[in-house]
């Protein structure tokens, strides 16, 4: 991470809060992490905690259902206030750029039909869940 940042690259740590122990690809469906909070804290979250302490500039949040973190049925972690705001921002103290995995992935599209209206109501009118398939424009962050 440090080498990329030193080279002028905005490094993003992913897939928060841990996507290694799933048997479902979030491109095709919503993976579920059935683990307890102790397991998440000591295994899945450990690398994120360390990299956040080391100054990670960006975090990509995965599309996963993690009932111990948010018990809303079929709630993808990527659009969960309990995961993004309460855990990542408040509990872990992350202050950098937060992005989601691609919003065209079936893990968020198929599993959140009932959640999306609730999510949209919590956002300003200027934010949309739609996105361009191809972005052909420069982006300057610094």
C-alpha positions in Angstrom: 0.0 0.0 0.0 2.7 2.5 1.0 4.6 1.9 -2.3 1.5 2.6 -4.4 0.6 5.7 -2.4 4.3 6.9 -2.6 4.0 6.4 -6.4 0.9 8.7 -6.5 -1.7 5.9 -6.7 -4.8 6.1 -4.6 -4.6 2.6 -3.0 -7.9 1.0 -1.9 -8.1 -1.8 0.6 -10.8 -4.3 -0.2 -13.3 -6.1 0.1 -14.4 -4.7 3.5 -15.3 -6.2 5.9 -13.7 -9.4 4.5 -14.6 -11.5 1.5 -12.2 -14.4 1.8 -14.4 -17.1 3.4 -17.4 -17.1 1.2 -18.7 -19.8 -1.2 -20.7 -17.3 -3.3 -19.3 -14.9 -5.9 -20.9 -11.5 -5.3 -20.9 -11.0 -9.1 -23.7 -13.6 -9.2 -25.5 -13.5 -5.8 -25.2 -12.1 -2.3 -22.7 -14.0 -0.1 -23.6 -14.5 3.5 -21.1 -14.4 6.3 -22.7 -16.3 9.2 -19.8 -15.7 11.7 -20.1 -14.2 15.1 -18.6 -10.8 16.0 -15.5 -12.4 17.7 -14.6 -14.3 14.5 -15.1 -11.1 12.4 -13.0 -9.0 14.8 -10.1 -11.5 15.0 -10.0 -12.7 11.4 -11.9 -10.8 8.7 -11.5 -7.3 10.1 -7.9 -7.7 11.3 -6.2 -6.6 8.1 -8.5 -3.7 7.7 -7.9 -2.5 11.2 -4.1 -2.6 10.6 -4.2 -0.9 7.2 -6.5 1.8 8.5 -4.1 2.5 11.4 -1.3 2.6 8.7 -3.2 5.4 6.8 -5.1 3.6 4.1 -6.5 6.3 1.8 -9.5 4.4 0.5 -11.7 1.4 1.4 -13.9 -0.6 -1.0 -16.9 -2.1 0.7 -18.1 -5.5 -0.6 -21.6 -6.7 -1.3 -22.2 -9.3 1.4 -24.9 -10.1 3.9 -23.5 -10.2 7.4 -26.3 -10.6 9.9 -24.2 -10.1 13.0 -23.4 -6.6 11.8 -26.7 -5.7 10.2 -29.7 -8.0 10.8 -31.8 -6.4 8.1 -32.8 -9.3 5.8 -30.7 -9.4 2.6 -28.9 -6.2 3.4 -25.7 -5.9 1.4 -22.9 -4.6 3.5 -22.0 -2.1 0.8 -25.2 0.0 1.5 -25.6 -0.8 5.2 -25.3 2.2 7.5 -24.4 -0.2 10.3 -21.4 -1.5 8.3 -20.2 1.7 6.5 -20.9 4.4 9.0 -21.2 2.7 12.4 -18.4 0.1 11.9 -16.0 1.5 9.3 -16.3 5.2 10.1 -17.2 5.3 13.8 -15.8 2.2 15.4 -12.6 1.8 13.2 -12.1 5.5 12.7 -11.7 5.4 9.0 -11.7 9.0 7.5 -10.7 8.4 3.9 -12.6 7.7 0.7 -15.2 5.0 0.8 -16.5 3.3 -2.3 -18.6 0.3 -3.0 -17.9 -2.6 -5.3 -19.6 -2.3 -8.7 -23.3 -1.5 -8.3 -24.2 -3.7 -11.3 -23.2 -6.9 -9.4 -26.0 -9.3 -8.7 -25.0 -9.4 -5.0 -26.4 -6.0 -4.6 -28.9 -5.8 -7.5 -30.8 -9.1 -6.8 -30.6 -9.1 -3.0 -31.6 -5.6 -2.2 -34.8 -5.0 -4.1 -36.7 -4.5 -0.8 -33.8 -2.6 0.7 -33.2 -0.1 -2.1 -36.3 2.1 -1.5 -35.3 2.5 2.2 -31.7 3.2 1.1 -32.7 5.8 -1.4 -34.9 7.6 1.1 -31.8 8.1 3.4 -29.7 9.8 0.7 -29.8 13.3 -0.7 -31.9 13.7 -3.9 -28.7 14.3 -5.9 -27.3 10.7 -5.3 -28.4 7.9 -7.6 -27.8 4.2 -7.6 -27.4 4.4 -11.3 -23.9 4.6 -12.7 -22.3 4.8 -16.1 -21.0 1.5 -17.5 -17.9 3.3 -18.8 -16.5 6.4 -17.3 -14.3 8.2 -19.9 -13.2 11.2 -17.9 -10.1 12.2 -15.9 -10.4 12.3 -12.2 -8.0 14.4 -10.1 -8.1 13.8 -6.4 -5.0 15.7 -5.3 
